[in-house]
């Protein structure tokens, strides 16, 4: 199987990979908000704290992905 390297989509694999990673991190931030609310509703502070940490990590990943993509597309 050949790998598409931008000839078809116009987007290099590396750029696509950063875009994909960033989108997944942002999606995770949104999904975890629901999990945090579920845990809080059930009074499970440990689980809510766990999900908040995971959400912060995902937000950090998204921010890093956006920064890296911005730098690469500017060059």
PDB file of N, CA, C and O in Angstrom:
ATOM      1  N   UNK A   1       0.843  -1.177   0.000  1.00  0.00           N
ATOM      2  CA  UNK A   1       0.000   0.000   0.000  1.00  0.00           C
ATOM      3  C   UNK A   1       0.885   1.236   0.000  1.00  0.00           C
ATOM      4  O   UNK A   1       1.806   1.336   0.811  1.00  0.00           O
ATOM      5  N   UNK A   2       0.627   2.157  -0.876  1.00  0.00           N
ATOM      6  CA  UNK A   2       1.444   3.363  -0.935  1.00  0.00           C
ATOM      7  C   UNK A   2       0.868   4.414   0.007  1.00  0.00           C
ATOM      8  O   UNK A   2      -0.327   4.428   0.301  1.00  0.00           O
ATOM      9  N   UNK A   3       1.748   5.284   0.468  1.00  0.00           N
ATOM     10  CA  UNK A   3       1.351   6.349   1.372  1.00  0.00           C
ATOM     11  C   UNK A   3       1.159   7.625   0.587  1.00  0.00           C
ATOM     12  O   UNK A   3       1.996   7.987  -0.240  1.00  0.00           O
ATOM     13  N   UNK A   4       0.078   8.296   0.840  1.00  0.00           N
ATOM     14  CA  UNK A   4      -0.203   9.569   0.175  1.00  0.00           C
ATOM     15  C   UNK A   4       0.690  10.634   0.815  1.00  0.00           C
ATOM     16  O   UNK A   4       0.635  10.847   2.027  1.00  0.00           O
ATOM     17  N   UNK A   5       1.499  11.292   0.012  1.00  0.00           N
ATOM     18  CA  UNK A   5       2.452  12.262   0.551  1.00  0.00           C
ATOM     19  C   UNK A   5       2.161  13.673   0.083  1.00  0.00           C
ATOM     20  O   UNK A   5       3.073  14.494  -0.015  1.00  0.00           O
ATOM     21  N   UNK A   6       0.925  13.962  -0.203  1.00  0.00           N
ATOM     22  CA  UNK A   6       0.546  15.318  -0.559  1.00  0.00           C
ATOM     23  C   UNK A   6       0.190  15.516  -2.012  1.00  0.00           C
ATOM     24  O   UNK A   6      -0.381  16.548  -2.365  1.00  0.00           O
ATOM     25  N   UNK A   7       0.508  14.557  -2.870  1.00  0.00           N
ATOM     26  CA  UNK A   7       0.193  14.732  -4.289  1.00  0.00           C
ATOM     27  C   UNK A   7      -1.317  14.768  -4.515  1.00  0.00           C
ATOM     28  O   UNK A   7      -1.790  15.493  -5.391  1.00  0.00           O
ATOM     29  N   UNK A   8      -2.065  14.010  -3.753  1.00  0.00           N
ATOM     30  CA  UNK A   8      -3.515  13.941  -3.944  1.00  0.00           C
ATOM     31  C   UNK A   8      -4.225  15.013  -3.121  1.00  0.00           C
ATOM     32  O   UNK A   8      -5.067  15.746  -3.639  1.00  0.00           O
ATOM     33  N   UNK A   9      -3.880  15.100  -1.837  1.00  0.00           N
ATOM     34  CA  UNK A   9      -4.598  16.029  -0.948  1.00  0.00           C
ATOM     35  C   UNK A   9      -4.006  17.427  -0.917  1.00  0.00           C
ATOM     36  O   UNK A   9      -4.683  18.383  -0.538  1.00  0.00           O
ATOM     37  N   UNK A  10      -2.745  17.551  -1.315  1.00  0.00           N
ATOM     38  CA  UNK A  10      -2.079  18.842  -1.209  1.00  0.00           C
ATOM     39  C   UNK A  10      -1.547  19.113   0.187  1.00  0.00           C
ATOM     40  O   UNK A  10      -1.040  20.201   0.460  1.00  0.00           O
ATOM     41  N   UNK A  11      -1.658  18.135   1.070  1.00  0.00           N
ATOM     42  CA  UNK A  11      -1.175  18.273   2.442  1.00  0.00           C
ATOM     43  C   UNK A  11      -0.168  17.168   2.722  1.00  0.00           C
ATOM     44  O   UNK A  11      -0.487  15.985   2.603  1.00  0.00           O
ATOM     45  N   UNK A  12       1.041  17.552   3.091  1.00  0.00           N
ATOM     46  CA  UNK A  12       2.071  16.564   3.397  1.00  0.00           C
ATOM     47  C   UNK A  12       1.656  15.722   4.591  1.00  0.00           C
ATOM     48  O   UNK A  12       0.898  16.175   5.448  1.00  0.00           O
ATOM     49  N   UNK A  13       2.157  14.494   4.643  1.00  0.00           N
ATOM     50  CA  UNK A  13       1.828  13.591   5.749  1.00  0.00           C
ATOM     51  C   UNK A  13       2.133  14.228   7.104  1.00  0.00           C
ATOM     52  O   UNK A  13       1.329  14.142   8.032  1.00  0.00           O
ATOM     53  N   UNK A  14       3.300  14.868   7.212  1.00  0.00           N
ATOM     54  CA  UNK A  14       3.677  15.453   8.500  1.00  0.00           C
ATOM     55  C   UNK A  14       2.679  16.510   8.933  1.00  0.00           C
ATOM     56  O   UNK A  14       2.296  16.557  10.102  1.00  0.00           O
ATOM     57  N   UNK A  15       2.254  17.352   8.016  1.00  0.00           N
ATOM     58  CA  UNK A  15       1.272  18.379   8.356  1.00  0.00           C
ATOM     59  C   UNK A  15      -0.064  17.741   8.722  1.00  0.00           C
ATOM     60  O   UNK A  15      -0.698  18.133   9.701  1.00  0.00           O
ATOM     61  N   UNK A  16      -0.482  16.769   7.940  1.00  0.00           N
ATOM     62  CA  UNK A  16      -1.728  16.072   8.226  1.00  0.00           C
ATOM     63  C   UNK A  16      -1.675  15.429   9.599  1.00  0.00           C
ATOM     64  O   UNK A  16      -2.641  15.502  10.358  1.00  0.00           O
ATOM     65  N   UNK A  17      -0.558  14.801   9.925  1.00  0.00           N
ATOM     66  CA  UNK A  17      -0.409  14.134  11.215  1.00  0.00           C
ATOM     67  C   UNK A  17      -0.549  15.128  12.369  1.00  0.00           C
ATOM     68  O   UNK A  17      -1.175  14.818  13.382  1.00  0.00           O
ATOM     69  N   UNK A  18       0.022  16.303  12.221  1.00  0.00           N
ATOM     70  CA  UNK A  18      -0.101  17.327  13.264  1.00  0.00           C
ATOM     71  C   UNK A  18      -1.551  17.791  13.357  1.00  0.00           C
ATOM     72  O   UNK A  18      -2.080  17.963  14.455  1.00  0.00           O
ATOM     73  N   UNK A  19      -2.189  17.994  12.218  1.00  0.00           N
ATOM     74  CA  UNK A  19      -3.597  18.404  12.212  1.00  0.00           C
ATOM     75  C   UNK A  19      -4.454  17.337  12.887  1.00  0.00           C
ATOM     76  O   UNK A  19      -5.304  17.656  13.719  1.00  0.00           O
ATOM     77  N   UNK A  20      -4.237  16.085  12.535  1.00  0.00           N
ATOM     78  CA  UNK A  20      -5.002  14.983  13.120  1.00  0.00           C
ATOM     79  C   UNK A  20      -4.807  14.938  14.626  1.00  0.00           C
ATOM     80  O   UNK A  20      -5.776  14.834  15.377  1.00  0.00           O
ATOM     81  N   UNK A  21      -3.560  15.014  15.069  1.00  0.00           N
ATOM     82  CA  UNK A  21      -3.242  14.959  16.497  1.00  0.00           C
ATOM     83  C   UNK A  21      -3.925  16.096  17.243  1.00  0.00           C
ATOM     84  O   UNK A  21      -4.515  15.880  18.302  1.00  0.00           O
ATOM     85  N   UNK A  22      -3.848  17.304  16.698  1.00  0.00           N
ATOM     86  CA  UNK A  22      -4.440  18.468  17.335  1.00  0.00           C
ATOM     87  C   UNK A  22      -5.950  18.316  17.445  1.00  0.00           C
ATOM     88  O   UNK A  22      -6.534  18.605  18.488  1.00  0.00           O
ATOM     89  N   UNK A  23      -6.576  17.863  16.371  1.00  0.00           N
ATOM     90  CA  UNK A  23      -8.035  17.675  16.386  1.00  0.00           C
ATOM     91  C   UNK A  23      -8.436  16.637  17.423  1.00  0.00           C
ATOM     92  O   UNK A  23      -9.428  16.824  18.128  1.00  0.00           O
ATOM     93  N   UNK A  24      -7.691  15.554  17.530  1.00  0.00           N
ATOM     94  CA  UNK A  24      -8.011  14.508  18.505  1.00  0.00           C
ATOM     95  C   UNK A  24      -7.845  15.024  19.928  1.00  0.00           C
ATOM     96  O   UNK A  24      -8.649  14.695  20.800  1.00  0.00           O
ATOM     97  N   UNK A  25      -6.824  15.821  20.173  1.00  0.00           N
ATOM     98  CA  UNK A  25      -6.641  16.413  21.503  1.00  0.00           C
ATOM     99  C   UNK A  25      -7.821  17.316  21.854  1.00  0.00           C
ATOM    100  O   UNK A  25      -8.349  17.251  22.964  1.00  0.00           O
ATOM    101  N   UNK A  26      -8.231  18.156  20.908  1.00  0.00           N
ATOM    102  CA  UNK A  26      -9.361  19.057  21.153  1.00  0.00           C
ATOM    103  C   UNK A  26     -10.654  18.268  21.363  1.00  0.00           C
ATOM    104  O   UNK A  26     -11.457  18.617  22.228  1.00  0.00           O
ATOM    105  N   UNK A  27     -10.859  17.217  20.587  1.00  0.00           N
ATOM    106  CA  UNK A  27     -12.021  16.367  20.760  1.00  0.00           C
ATOM    107  C   UNK A  27     -12.014  15.736  22.153  1.00  0.00           C
ATOM    108  O   UNK A  27     -13.054  15.629  22.802  1.00  0.00           O
ATOM    109  N   UNK A  28     -10.842  15.326  22.595  1.00  0.00           N
ATOM    110  CA  UNK A  28     -10.694  14.722  23.914  1.00  0.00           C
ATOM    111  C   UNK A  28     -11.039  15.725  25.022  1.00  0.00           C
ATOM    112  O   UNK A  28     -11.671  15.362  26.015  1.00  0.00           O
ATOM    113  N   UNK A  29     -10.623  16.986  24.850  1.00  0.00           N
ATOM    114  CA  UNK A  29     -10.951  18.019  25.833  1.00  0.00           C
ATOM    115  C   UNK A  29     -12.470  18.117  25.981  1.00  0.00           C
ATOM    116  O   UNK A  29     -12.982  18.174  27.099  1.00  0.00           O
ATOM    117  N   UNK A  30     -13.183  18.136  24.867  1.00  0.00           N
ATOM    118  CA  UNK A  30     -14.640  18.233  24.912  1.00  0.00           C
ATOM    119  C   UNK A  30     -15.272  16.990  25.541  1.00  0.00           C
ATOM    120  O   UNK A  30     -16.169  17.104  26.376  1.00  0.00           O
ATOM    121  N   UNK A  31     -14.815  15.827  25.146  1.00  0.00           N
ATOM    122  CA  UNK A  31     -15.366  14.574  25.683  1.00  0.00           C
ATOM    123  C   UNK A  31     -15.135  14.481  27.185  1.00  0.00           C
ATOM    124  O   UNK A  31     -16.024  14.068  27.931  1.00  0.00           O
ATOM    125  N   UNK A  32     -13.949  14.860  27.624  1.00  0.00           N
ATOM    126  CA  UNK A  32     -13.627  14.774  29.053  1.00  0.00           C
ATOM    127  C   UNK A  32     -14.486  15.717  29.889  1.00  0.00           C
ATOM    128  O   UNK A  32     -14.723  15.452  31.068  1.00  0.00           O
ATOM    129  N   UNK A  33     -14.957  16.816  29.293  1.00  0.00           N
ATOM    130  CA  UNK A  33     -15.847  17.716  30.028  1.00  0.00           C
ATOM    131  C   UNK A  33     -17.112  16.972  30.460  1.00  0.00           C
ATOM    132  O   UNK A  33     -17.602  17.171  31.572  1.00  0.00           O
ATOM    133  N   UNK A  34     -17.631  16.128  29.595  1.00  0.00           N
ATOM    134  CA  UNK A  34     -18.800  15.315  29.937  1.00  0.00           C
ATOM    135  C   UNK A  34     -18.467  14.346  31.058  1.00  0.00           C
ATOM    136  O   UNK A  34     -19.257  14.172  31.986  1.00  0.00           O
ATOM    137  N   UNK A  35     -17.305  13.715  30.980  1.00  0.00           N
ATOM    138  CA  UNK A  35     -16.906  12.754  32.011  1.00  0.00           C
ATOM    139  C   UNK A  35     -16.720  13.442  33.361  1.00  0.00           C
ATOM    140  O   UNK A  35     -17.075  12.889  34.402  1.00  0.00           O
ATOM    141  N   UNK A  36     -16.163  14.650  33.335  1.00  0.00           N
ATOM    142  CA  UNK A  36     -15.988  15.420  34.576  1.00  0.00           C
ATOM    143  C   UNK A  36     -17.357  15.714  35.192  1.00  0.00           C
ATOM    144  O   UNK A  36     -17.553  15.535  36.394  1.00  0.00           O
ATOM    145  N   UNK A  37     -18.290  16.160  34.375  1.00  0.00           N
ATOM    146  CA  UNK A  37     -19.633  16.467  34.874  1.00  0.00           C
ATOM    147  C   UNK A  37     -20.317  15.215  35.418  1.00  0.00           C
ATOM    148  O   UNK A  37     -21.005  15.282  36.436  1.00  0.00           O
ATOM    149  N   UNK A  38     -20.135  14.081  34.755  1.00  0.00           N
ATOM    150  CA  UNK A  38     -20.710  12.821  35.240  1.00  0.00           C
ATOM    151  C   UNK A  38     -20.135  12.466  36.612  1.00  0.00           C
ATOM    152  O   UNK A  38     -20.872  12.105  37.529  1.00  0.00           O
ATOM    153  N   UNK A  39     -18.818  12.573  36.740  1.00  0.00           N
ATOM    154  CA  UNK A  39     -18.167  12.240  38.010  1.00  0.00           C
ATOM    155  C   UNK A  39     -18.618  13.196  39.120  1.00  0.00           C
ATOM    156  O   UNK A  39     -18.885  12.767  40.242  1.00  0.00           O
ATOM    157  N   UNK A  40     -18.700  14.477  38.807  1.00  0.00           N
ATOM    158  CA  UNK A  40     -19.162  15.448  39.802  1.00  0.00           C
ATOM    159  C   UNK A  40     -20.599  15.173  40.218  1.00  0.00           C
ATOM    160  O   UNK A  40     -20.928  15.251  41.402  1.00  0.00           O
ATOM    161  N   UNK A  41     -21.454  14.853  39.261  1.00  0.00           N
ATOM    162  CA  UNK A  41     -22.856  14.553  39.553  1.00  0.00           C
ATOM    163  C   UNK A  41     -22.967  13.359  40.492  1.00  0.00           C
ATOM    164  O   UNK A  41     -23.854  13.306  41.344  1.00  0.00           O
ATOM    165  N   UNK A  42     -22.050  12.398  40.327  1.00  0.00           N
ATOM    166  CA  UNK A  42     -22.062  11.204  41.176  1.00  0.00           C
ATOM    167  C   UNK A  42     -21.270  11.398  42.469  1.00  0.00           C
ATOM    168  O   UNK A  42     -21.174  10.477  43.280  1.00  0.00           O
ATOM    169  N   UNK A  43     -20.700  12.594  42.668  1.00  0.00           N
ATOM    170  CA  UNK A  43     -19.950  12.875  43.892  1.00  0.00           C
ATOM    171  C   UNK A  43     -18.596  12.195  43.963  1.00  0.00           C
ATOM    172  O   UNK A  43     -18.051  12.021  45.053  1.00  0.00           O
ATOM    173  N   UNK A  44     -18.041  11.806  42.820  1.00  0.00           N
ATOM    174  CA  UNK A  44     -16.748  11.111  42.776  1.00  0.00           C
ATOM    175  C   UNK A  44     -15.644  12.127  42.474  1.00  0.00           C
ATOM    176  O   UNK A  44     -15.254  12.320  41.322  1.00  0.00           O
ATOM    177  N   UNK A  45     -15.154  12.768  43.531  1.00  0.00           N
ATOM    178  CA  UNK A  45     -14.143  13.811  43.373  1.00  0.00           C
ATOM    179  C   UNK A  45     -12.829  13.276  42.824  1.00  0.00           C
ATOM    180  O   UNK A  45     -12.156  13.956  42.048  1.00  0.00           O
ATOM    181  N   UNK A  46     -12.457  12.057  43.222  1.00  0.00           N
ATOM    182  CA  UNK A  46     -11.214  11.471  42.713  1.00  0.00           C
ATOM    183  C   UNK A  46     -11.263  11.299  41.200  1.00  0.00           C
ATOM    184  O   UNK A  46     -10.304  11.612  40.495  1.00  0.00           O
ATOM    185  N   UNK A  47     -12.383  10.802  40.716  1.00  0.00           N
ATOM    186  CA  UNK A  47     -12.521  10.583  39.278  1.00  0.00           C
ATOM    187  C   UNK A  47     -12.593  11.911  38.527  1.00  0.00           C
ATOM    188  O   UNK A  47     -12.006  12.051  37.454  1.00  0.00           O
ATOM    189  N   UNK A  48     -13.309  12.884  39.086  1.00  0.00           N
ATOM    190  CA  UNK A  48     -13.388  14.207  38.459  1.00  0.00           C
ATOM    191  C   UNK A  48     -11.991  14.825  38.371  1.00  0.00           C
ATOM    192  O   UNK A  48     -11.639  15.414  37.349  1.00  0.00           O
ATOM    193  N   UNK A  49     -11.201  14.696  39.424  1.00  0.00           N
ATOM    194  CA  UNK A  49      -9.833  15.224  39.420  1.00  0.00           C
ATOM    195  C   UNK A  49      -8.981  14.517  38.372  1.00  0.00           C
ATOM    196  O   UNK A  49      -8.203  15.155  37.664  1.00  0.00           O
ATOM    197  N   UNK A  50      -9.128  13.217  38.276  1.00  0.00           N
ATOM    198  CA  UNK A  50      -8.408  12.433  37.275  1.00  0.00           C
ATOM    199  C   UNK A  50      -8.732  12.918  35.863  1.00  0.00           C
ATOM    200  O   UNK A  50      -7.835  13.121  35.044  1.00  0.00           O
ATOM    201  N   UNK A  51     -10.029  13.102  35.589  1.00  0.00           N
ATOM    202  CA  UNK A  51     -10.439  13.559  34.269  1.00  0.00           C
ATOM    203  C   UNK A  51     -10.007  15.003  34.008  1.00  0.00           C
ATOM    204  O   UNK A  51      -9.697  15.353  32.869  1.00  0.00           O
ATOM    205  N   UNK A  52      -9.981  15.843  35.044  1.00  0.00           N
ATOM    206  CA  UNK A  52      -9.505  17.223  34.858  1.00  0.00           C
ATOM    207  C   UNK A  52      -8.025  17.237  34.461  1.00  0.00           C
ATOM    208  O   UNK A  52      -7.610  18.017  33.604  1.00  0.00           O
ATOM    209  N   UNK A  53      -7.238  16.365  35.095  1.00  0.00           N
ATOM    210  CA  UNK A  53      -5.813  16.281  34.745  1.00  0.00           C
ATOM    211  C   UNK A  53      -5.655  15.808  33.301  1.00  0.00           C
ATOM    212  O   UNK A  53      -4.858  16.357  32.541  1.00  0.00           O
ATOM    213  N   UNK A  54      -6.423  14.785  32.933  1.00  0.00           N
ATOM    214  CA  UNK A  54      -6.369  14.285  31.552  1.00  0.00           C
ATOM    215  C   UNK A  54      -6.795  15.375  30.580  1.00  0.00           C
ATOM    216  O   UNK A  54      -6.214  15.504  29.502  1.00  0.00           O
ATOM    217  N   UNK A  55      -7.800  16.158  30.947  1.00  0.00           N
ATOM    218  CA  UNK A  55      -8.268  17.248  30.094  1.00  0.00           C
ATOM    219  C   UNK A  55      -7.179  18.302  29.932  1.00  0.00           C
ATOM    220  O   UNK A  55      -6.952  18.798  28.829  1.00  0.00           O
ATOM    221  N   UNK A  56      -6.508  18.643  31.022  1.00  0.00           N
ATOM    222  CA  UNK A  56      -5.415  19.623  30.946  1.00  0.00           C
ATOM    223  C   UNK A  56      -4.292  19.113  30.049  1.00  0.00           C
ATOM    224  O   UNK A  56      -3.717  19.876  29.274  1.00  0.00           O
ATOM    225  N   UNK A  57      -3.980  17.826  30.155  1.00  0.00           N
ATOM    226  CA  UNK A  57      -2.940  17.237  29.298  1.00  0.00           C
ATOM    227  C   UNK A  57      -3.352  17.286  27.827  1.00  0.00           C
ATOM    228  O   UNK A  57      -2.525  17.575  26.963  1.00  0.00           O
ATOM    229  N   UNK A  58      -4.617  17.005  27.540  1.00  0.00           N
ATOM    230  CA  UNK A  58      -5.101  17.065  26.165  1.00  0.00           C
ATOM    231  C   UNK A  58      -5.083  18.495  25.641  1.00  0.00           C
ATOM    232  O   UNK A  58      -4.734  18.738  24.486  1.00  0.00           O
ATOM    233  N   UNK A  59      -5.463  19.437  26.497  1.00  0.00           N
ATOM    234  CA  UNK A  59      -5.437  20.848  26.089  1.00  0.00           C
ATOM    235  C   UNK A  59      -3.998  21.277  25.777  1.00  0.00           C
ATOM    236  O   UNK A  59      -3.750  22.006  24.817  1.00  0.00           O
ATOM    237  N   UNK A  60      -3.061  20.814  26.600  1.00  0.00           N
ATOM    238  CA  UNK A  60      -1.643  21.129  26.369  1.00  0.00           C
ATOM    239  C   UNK A  60      -1.173  20.521  25.037  1.00  0.00           C
ATOM    240  O   UNK A  60      -0.454  21.172  24.278  1.00  0.00           O
ATOM    241  N   UNK A  61      -1.574  19.289  24.757  1.00  0.00           N
ATOM    242  CA  UNK A  61      -1.221  18.653  23.491  1.00  0.00           C
ATOM    243  C   UNK A  61      -1.775  19.422  22.304  1.00  0.00           C
ATOM    244  O   UNK A  61      -1.093  19.590  21.293  1.00  0.00           O
ATOM    245  N   UNK A  62      -3.015  19.892  22.427  1.00  0.00           N
ATOM    246  CA  UNK A  62      -3.626  20.675  21.349  1.00  0.00           C
ATOM    247  C   UNK A  62      -2.881  21.985  21.148  1.00  0.00           C
ATOM    248  O   UNK A  62      -2.631  22.391  20.013  1.00  0.00           O
ATOM    249  N   UNK A  63      -2.528  22.641  22.230  1.00  0.00           N
ATOM    250  CA  UNK A  63      -1.793  23.902  22.127  1.00  0.00           C
ATOM    251  C   UNK A  63      -0.434  23.695  21.468  1.00  0.00           C
ATOM    252  O   UNK A  63      -0.019  24.493  20.627  1.00  0.00           O
ATOM    253  N   UNK A  64       0.250  22.636  21.845  1.00  0.00           N
ATOM    254  CA  UNK A  64       1.550  22.327  21.231  1.00  0.00           C
ATOM    255  C   UNK A  64       1.390  21.990  19.753  1.00  0.00           C
ATOM    256  O   UNK A  64       2.198  22.416  18.928  1.00  0.00           O
ATOM    257  N   UNK A  65       0.356  21.232  19.417  1.00  0.00           N
ATOM    258  CA  UNK A  65       0.098  20.900  18.020  1.00  0.00           C
ATOM    259  C   UNK A  65      -0.190  22.141  17.196  1.00  0.00           C
ATOM    260  O   UNK A  65       0.315  22.279  16.081  1.00  0.00           O
ATOM    261  N   UNK A  66      -1.002  23.052  17.738  1.00  0.00           N
ATOM    262  CA  UNK A  66      -1.307  24.290  17.021  1.00  0.00           C
ATOM    263  C   UNK A  66      -0.056  25.137  16.833  1.00  0.00           C
ATOM    264  O   UNK A  66       0.148  25.727  15.772  1.00  0.00           O
ATOM    265  N   UNK A  67       0.782  25.194  17.868  1.00  0.00           N
ATOM    266  CA  UNK A  67       2.024  25.965  17.773  1.00  0.00           C
ATOM    267  C   UNK A  67       2.931  25.387  16.700  1.00  0.00           C
ATOM    268  O   UNK A  67       3.468  26.113  15.864  1.00  0.00           O
ATOM    269  N   UNK A  68       3.092  24.079  16.734  1.00  0.00           N
ATOM    270  CA  UNK A  68       3.981  23.420  15.773  1.00  0.00           C
ATOM    271  C   UNK A  68       3.453  23.593  14.350  1.00  0.00           C
ATOM    272  O   UNK A  68       4.227  23.870  13.433  1.00  0.00           O
ATOM    273  N   UNK A  69       2.165  23.435  14.161  1.00  0.00           N
ATOM    274  CA  UNK A  69       1.576  23.586  12.831  1.00  0.00           C
ATOM    275  C   UNK A  69       1.747  25.014  12.334  1.00  0.00           C
ATOM    276  O   UNK A  69       2.088  25.232  11.171  1.00  0.00           O
ATOM    277  N   UNK A  70       1.514  25.977  13.199  1.00  0.00           N
ATOM    278  CA  UNK A  70       1.667  27.393  12.831  1.00  0.00           C
ATOM    279  C   UNK A  70       3.101  27.666  12.363  1.00  0.00           C
ATOM    280  O   UNK A  70       3.309  28.327  11.346  1.00  0.00           O
ATOM    281  N   UNK A  71       4.083  27.156  13.105  1.00  0.00           N
ATOM    282  CA  UNK A  71       5.492  27.360  12.749  1.00  0.00           C
ATOM    283  C   UNK A  71       5.828  26.712  11.415  1.00  0.00           C
ATOM    284  O   UNK A  71       6.516  27.310  10.588  1.00  0.00           O
ATOM    285  N   UNK A  72       5.352  25.505  11.204  1.00  0.00           N
ATOM    286  CA  UNK A  72       5.675  24.783   9.972  1.00  0.00           C
ATOM    287  C   UNK A  72       5.008  25.376   8.752  1.00  0.00           C
ATOM    288  O   UNK A  72       5.598  25.396   7.672  1.00  0.00           O
ATOM    289  N   UNK A  73       3.787  25.859   8.905  1.00  0.00           N
ATOM    290  CA  UNK A  73       3.085  26.423   7.775  1.00  0.00           C
ATOM    291  C   UNK A  73       3.592  27.824   7.432  1.00  0.00           C
ATOM    292  O   UNK A  73       3.420  28.286   6.304  1.00  0.00           O
ATOM    293  N   UNK A  74       4.217  28.500   8.398  1.00  0.00           N
ATOM    294  CA  UNK A  74       4.760  29.834   8.162  1.00  0.00           C
ATOM    295  C   UNK A  74       6.059  29.782   7.378  1.00  0.00           C
ATOM    296  O   UNK A  74       6.458  30.774   6.767  1.00  0.00           O
ATOM    297  N   UNK A  75       6.724  28.629   7.391  1.00  0.00           N
ATOM    298  CA  UNK A  75       8.026  28.534   6.703  1.00  0.00           C
ATOM    299  C   UNK A  75       7.898  28.101   5.269  1.00  0.00           C
ATOM    300  O   UNK A  75       8.903  27.978   4.569  1.00  0.00           O
TER     301      UNK A  75
END
